[in-house]
């Protein structure tokens, strides 16, 4: 579940609101809206990972569009290295490919969204119960911006970031 322009605390909000829906795996892609408070980010990201209680998780590094994202990636990579159930998707490297990011250097283009989906999908195994299904989204407030980096009210946004769905993928 995602909304544009949200900090790591939003991940905790989603987790708290939706945990009882029966997740068997997870993906965490947070850190672009890092506020520079490394201890707070570390504690919140740790809590998110630990809430999965050993279930498989893919954590995604962030584009290093500003120096402070290096701190974010250090936290993500360090936490993942200390846990057997956590796999790192190296988005900081993938996001350097031509055509993946918009002119602002951060937000994804249509190609970037496709590359992200194509890179994430094979990392998840077949859902334990068939047919598998992604959770429906309950978050759609993109008032902080749009997935393409446009400002609210500019007319060039498209609302919530799409959810990858596949009948054979885990929640």
Secondary structure, DSSP 8 states (H G I E B T S, - for coil): ---TT--HHHHHHHHHHHGGGT-SEEEE---TT--S-HHHHHHHHHHHHHHTTT-EEEEE----SSTHHHHHHHHHHHHHHT-TTEEEE-HHHHTTSTTSB-TTSSSB-HHHHHHHHHHHHTTS-B-SSSS-----------TT--TTS--TTSS---SS------TTB--
